[in-house]
């Protein structure tokens, strides 16, 4: 990526939302330097997308069914 390239917020948010489905970790998903404006925007959008797209276990300490987790995600913490 060219350092002078201007990236739209909408593009960053689309990429982050898609990455939330495809990647298990933010480090693997984010194509931008973390300290950059684009990196900070991506991190925020990625985390929001995780909350919106990944299932929440029914009770504290419970484990989500592996079939409901993204590929490569651990089924417990």
Secondary structure, 3 states (H helix, E strand, C coil): CCCCCCCCHHHHHHHHHHHHHHCCCHHHHCCCCCCCHHHHHHHHHHHHHHHHHCCCCCCCCCCCCHHHCCCCCCCCC
